[in-house]
């Protein structure tokens, strides 16, 4: 710390007082040397967080600065350089001779880290003192050799040091750091005291029995001026920390970010705790080390063990299937045996059912099997005996994946919705005898003919359903004047009369580039339509089809709406992909945001695994509207929030937007008090209606209490049926189902 003291005094000296500077001398802590020769040592104290405190703390810090000047050359650019090992050992040995410090790894690490800070401060002092002018710009002439510090610096070292500092890359970094530090938002006002000794001072003055103070308390006290006043913005951060500390446990504080980092909305850097100062680490603060990331070897060993377990389960299941097959030859009424007879798959894409055999044999989900030669899964070959499957619907929320994704740490089936996984051949089943059909829709009948064929059978359909009410997909036979789901009934009639009646049949819906920012094809299977008819949980295919409906009927051809509302693909950004490929998700969002120079509201249906919610993002104003039909908070989705915040900041940087420092890290999240669902099924229908109402209101800003025209506690079943009717009508008008 001696260097810091010299910095402040030397910086105020006039340019022509070099003789006085030499007369004044330099700090080499002679008193410590004299006491050492007399065998006198100094005691030092450590607080509960393993930080240096006590009356001799400042003396030790200054002595460390002197030893650094004596043993470490100023040309050393990296403190971690192994060539400095012997010099560091000398510093540590000299300190042990004069101070009573335990010769342990943790104490040595602390002292040498502090020495590294003194070395950086020493080099910075020399740069500012001799290489820069009064305006803090690098001088053009060759600076004179600092004779005052000849005991520490040779002339050869000085020439090499000047060359290092005049490097253009260093000047750029220096200018950036100077700009960043020139006007801090929350300025530290305790000088050389430091957080550890500030904490000691507060505890002594208050005569508290506590051994430490929370980081946000120290952070606030460190920003109180000599007059004792606290700025409003500092007090606001402190109050927010107090509120967060009541709702966040210590485990959450350790595993994610501290309450102070959350309130400041800044990242928590590894190995340090904001608001506690040098030497305090998460391990020392929480008394519980953070979980270590597994090494590559450990990951491979875990993967091999899991693969061995899967292979054993496959063998056991094959044995079980053989027994069932033999039994089915004697008794054909066994439903499971008849399913297990399906051991071949059609080439191409087919809708399928996904089973697991452990701990019980059961249906766990539905999706589409991709049986194509040379197919890869996440750029890797598929394991033997497996096919690539896209997961659309999860029926067992606790079901595990047959082969966990080690990269994204995805182990549950519900976390893989919208992404591809490897599934054992013997646990994939096609529903129909023909194993599915893969083809584009044949547009044979006209729109009027299609709807006429459905309407012609409408009364017959209603009559047949009256005989068996448990088969009704929506409601019982409507009374006179009640709502009749005409398009749903017509579409179901068309489906029953077409090849879509067979399980595995699909239709392909082209999605234009203007919709999601890239052209793609959406796959619609029979199961997707059944989910609509039976009012079941919706997959991404249905959500995207409704987005195509909104695009065709609202934004296409309407310059005002098309320039105001845009969509984000749930296939490219979902929970599984955020965990596995966060960079690609961020790149897609930033590219989407860069597509327009005017204010846009980007509607993003987000699937968290088993639940749909809607994000409406205004990237220019940096506002995110959060619409969740189960009244959850955005803090329940940290990966999603971090992705959105990061994408907006990158977007801000790429468009070179200037944001006030006080707002540079503040992205506004608004929880909209939208209608809430009363079951575990309606979330997808709510998201579709949210998007329609937002576009229909034609407003970029969404009121916190939602739109007055649509404000309600819950959507009625009729309001959801209206969305389904629009969707079914769109299927018919687009002639996606042909007889």
ZICOR-V448552 format. One record per helix or strand. SS is the DSSP state (@ for helix, = for strand). FROM is the first residue (numbers start at 1). TO is the last residue. If there is no record, write none. Layout:
SS_FROM_TO + SS_FROM_TO
//
This chain:
@_2_11 + @_18_24 + @_30_37 + =_42_43 + =_45_46 + =_52_53 + @_57_71 + @_82_98 + =_99_100 + @_105_131 + =_132_132 + =_138_138 + @_147_149 + @_155_165 + @_168_182 + @_194_206 + @_215_221 + @_232_247 + @_250_255 + @_259_264 + @_282_286 + @_296_330 + @_335_340 + =_348_356 + =_362_371 + =_376_377 + =_380_381 + =_386_394 + =_400_405 + =_410_412 + @_413_416 + =_417_417 + =_420_424 + @_425_427 + =_428_429 + @_447_456 + @_458_467 + @_469_471 + @_486_497 + @_499_501 + =_506_511 + @_513_516 + =_520_525 + @_526_533 + @_540_555 + @_559_562 + =_565_568 + @_575_580 + @_582_593 + =_601_607 + =_612_618 + =_623_627 + @_634_636 + @_638_654 + @_661_663 + =_668_671 + @_683_697 + @_708_710 + @_717_733
//
